[in-house]
Amino acid sequence: MNLNRRHFLATGALAVPALTAGSSVAGAQPESESKGPPLTRTGADVLAARGWAPLSGRKLGVLSNPTGVLASGDHIVDSMVAAGVRPLAAFGPEHGFRGSAQAGGSEGDYTDPRTGVPVYDAYGADATKLAGMFTKAGVDTVVFDIADVGARFYTYIWSLYTAMVAAAKVGAAVVVLDRPNPLGGKAAGPMLNPAFASGVGRKPIVQQHGMTVGELARFFAAEFLPAEGVTPGKLEIVEVRDWRRDQLFARTGLTWVPPSPNMPTPDTALVYPGTGMFEGTVFSEGRGTTRPFEIIGAPGLDWRWREKLGELRLPGVKFREAYFVPTFGKFVNEPCGGVQVTITDPRAFDAIRTAVTMFVTAKQVHPDKFKWRPDNFLDKLSGSDRLRTMIDKGAGADEIVGSWQAELAEFDRKRRRHLIYR
């Protein structure tokens, strides 16, 4: 792979209000009622306002991807180097440090042609292997800055978890540059059963966790690392400014940077905790279309699925009968029928309940077409075999969603002491 052929972001640091001293920086401020929402400032922008001075003198390793940018559009590593705070290494998660790889891929090890910083391929690395990378690079502080989309099966939060364990092994500090959760702060969906732990869900949290990566880091350090016999190292959270838990991405004033190739818009993130589960079926989840995770279908589906869904009048969403031909992923170059999911009211929309209803109705209308993937990947995505087996037994959406309300309430109670923003 010749990374020199790619165009990378320009260098520069953005001046914004100063960083407050201490391990946790001033948090969210109330949203203005008269002037509309103020521009949300990410942890990265808060730290860049000081020219990265709080990190000066540390042996830095940066775990990031294309979402690790300032409001100006400059990548944090480019900005650090321009400010004279040069990381010893960068570490790339799934899709790579500069984001050129597709789902399930990475960029390999290389020297970043823009900055000259060595880049290590961290995708798929366990804590022992990642700790070895930290040791080889000689870092004493690991900076994490990746935008999450709020779903348990989106892998970046598990890159954070692995990095925290690896950092503890080598005695390195972890600094999380926090970013808003684009879904806001509401938790939803089933809890992961540890027996179904995998790369798309390593620890028992609910499917739509409703936390920022900074809050998750606090949760991980308190709830999971000690249980693994790991003594958490120093953890510093550089907090988001001017963000509230009820604030969706559209109200932040921030520019959406696709965190992965198939997450092109904030609307994709809103549907993803639900329709992302279609990866566990034989249906196309819309990869290879212009609206991944919003367009769902398969060859041979017709108008009846959309009609059935329309009759149910689910809150905050409408369905359009859709026909499409994927350019990659499932059913490449095959005509497919199905539906397009359009959010009409983000506050009322429930991604997971909507997806469960789509499963139930697809099985009713197209029983010969709707199938689970033979490897039962849905169980890893949903966190157990409960969803799959209940649908196979004919349960309705209300019964299925009701089956996890007690564990959801318990998770919501447990996470409260780790929350930063109100």
Buried (B, 14 or more C-beta within 10 A) or exposed (E): EEBEEEEBBEBBBBEBEEBEEEEBBBBBBEBEEEEEBBEBBBBBBBBBBBBBBBBEEBBBBBBBBBBBBBBBEBBBBBBBBBBEBBBBBBBBBBBBBBBBBBBEEBBBEBEBBBBEBBBBBBBBBEBEEBBBBBEEBEBBBBBBBBBBBBBBBBBBBBBBBBBBBBBBBBEBBBBBBBBBBBBBBBBBBBBBBEEBBBBBBBBBBBBBBBBBBBBBBBBBBBBBBEEEEBEBBEBBBBBBBBBBBEBBBBBBBBEBBBBBBBBBBBBBBBBBBBBBBBBBBBBBBBBBBEBBBBBBBBBEBBEBBBBBBBEBEBEBBBBEBBBBEBEEBBBEEEEBBBBBBBBEEBEEBBBBBBBBBBBBBBBBBBEEBBBBBEEEBBBBBBBBBBBBEBBEEEBBBEEBBEBBEEBBEEBBEBBEEBBBBE
